[in-house]
């Protein structure tokens, strides 16, 4: 059997977080009642004319600069003609001949290697509506709210060679889009989705195989599985003497398999031509420079700064730049604590656990930096122990309490009276002679139990390390006597 390599190209569709749609003033919002956020323009009614939203162009320029694209200073819109029930005009306003960006790239790290993934083009377009299938009534309904929502399509070259590389590329692209604040990239809401093109060829071959496309995938897990399954399907078909058809396929998550939908179209099938209702857009050098100057620090630059200047480990820095809200929380907290490693430890420990408990993204926890910083500082200076600090953090998030006031009101300050700690440990040892005898026989693990019992009597308000030392000293004294 020959050895094959997989060749992958991605067409990533990004819904922009502008306030209004690309060619009309209808608001961009998610989860509204069907057909309540549309107008004659996005419904494609006769006589309605599009007017370009300047903010969409600004967002596109911002993205071009962030992914190293050459900006086309004279860009224009084209009509992509096809019929589909959720496309009321029977054409989509997109860009083919003069897209706003070309020849970009992103660096990814796959394994120990850095690899540059080329970006063929970046263009602006409008989204279509949404079909809602009702299996109970055996009917399909159309919601036009999404018609005209502004999209960026970012088309990579076929430079990816595995599902792992594709997901690393998507994760990096998503992070950049979030940091430059052009999209929330919520895949579950369709704000970020990808068309996945897959082909296979014998290793060493320069010629590409016939590709298939799986459209509108909005889950990293599904994208990874789809690439692996489609690659395997194509290899098995070739080995059996069959031929790959250029086609669009549908991925079925429940069946963990893809199924053919229709033959794959080429650009000429859509009969593109310049949109007569929209004039070309001239982008000046001054406009580009203003957008460049306003760009925030990109995640890869923040990551490098966290490692080189703040002393974070690579895995810590990776998590700190996984979402802009999380990164901003880290930065604001560090300004107040001057403890970057401890702050990162709290985010990766306590906050990550809280996000799991609440079944939400870590960045979605509403943590107030001042309160978070005070909890970290009070734990470091011994005012409270880590166990108590977790309770205070939860109260600060859920009830927006002031940490100091909450600690005072609840009587949570750490007990620093050494004599009281020693008395409590002595009582625990007296109440647990069997554990003391086990320690005498060399079973040192009982110290954990004894420390736990002491902590329980002290209401969890003692320093565990100090308590552990007192337990060991008293046990050793008993053994020696």
C-alpha positions, 0 to 999 in steps of 0.5 A: 500500500502506498503512503499518502499525505493529506492536503488541506485548505480552509475557507474561514467565514467570520461574522463581524461584530459591527452594530449594523449589517454590511449594506443596510442599517438593520442591527446585527444580533443573535437569537432574535425572533425570526424575521424581525431584524430585516428590511427591504435591502437584506430581503432583496425586495425590488428597488432596494439599493445597498449602501456599504457600511464603512465600519466593515471595511475598517474591520477588514483592513484591521484583519488584513494587517493582523494576518500580513495581507497585502491590501488592495487599494482599489477593491470592489464587490461582485455578484455571486449568482446562485439560488438557495431558499435562504438567499432572497436575491438569488445572488450574494454580494461578495468579492472575486476579482478585487478582494480587499486582501491577498497574499497573507500568512500566519506562522503556526507551531506544529510539534517542534517546527514553525510553519508558515501557512499562506493566505490566498485572499481575504474578502468581504461579503454578506451572509445568507439567511438560515433554514430551520428544519422541523422534522415533526411537521415535515417542513422547512422555515426560513429566517432572514435575520442573518441576511446581510450580516457582514462576513470576512472570508479568509481563504488559505492556500493548501498548505496544511497537512494534518487535522492537527495543523488545521486546528492549530491554524484555526485556533491562532486565527480565532485568537487574533480575530478576538484580540483585534476585536472584529468578531466574538468568534463564537462557533456555537452561534455561527460567528466562526465557521469553516469550509474544509477542502481535503485531498490526498496524494502519494508522498513525494507527488507534486500534483494535487489530488481531487478535492472534496469540500465539507461546508459550514463546520462550526466545531473544532472537534468536528473539523478534526474528525472530518479531516481524518475520516475524509482523508481515510475515505479517499485513500481507501477509495483510491486503493480500491481502484476508484476515483475521487469526485470533486464534490461538496459533502455534509459532515454528520456528527452523530454518524461520524461520517460525511455524505455527498450533497452535490458536485463541487462548483467552480468559480465560473459556475456562479457567473460572477460580475461586478455589482452595478449598485456598488462603486469601487472602494478607494483605500488611501495610504493614510487610512491604512496607517490610521488602522495600523496605529490603532491595532492592539497588541497581537496575542503572539506579541503578548505571549512573547512579552509574558515569557521574556518580561514577566517570567511565565512558562510557555504553557502559562503564557499560552493560556494567558493569551487564549482569550482577550478577556482573560489576558486583560484580567491577567494584565490588570491583576498583575499591575495591582499585585506585581506577582505575575507567576502567582496570578497565572497560577490562580487563573490556571488553578482556581479560575479554571476549576470554577469555569469547569464547575459552572460549565462556562468558558474561563474568560466568561467568569465575571472576575473584578481585577481589584477583588481578585488582586486583593485575594491573591495578596491576602493569601500571599501575606498570610491573612487567609489560607488558600482554602479560605481564599477559594471561598472568598473568590467564589463569593466575590464572583457570585455575590460581588462582595468586597473580599476584606469585608467578607473575610471580617464578617465571616471570621475567615482570617487565618489563625496565627495563634501558635499556642491554639494550633498546638492545643488543637493538634494535641487534642486531635492526637489524643482523640486518634491513638490508632493513627499515632500508633500507625505513625510509630510503625512507620506509616507516615501517610497518617499525618495527612489525616491528622492535619485534616482533622486539626484543620476541621476543628479550626474551621479551615482557618489555619496555615496547612504548612504550619499545621503540618509542621506542628503535627510532625513535631508532636508525633516525633516527640511521642515516638522518641518518648 
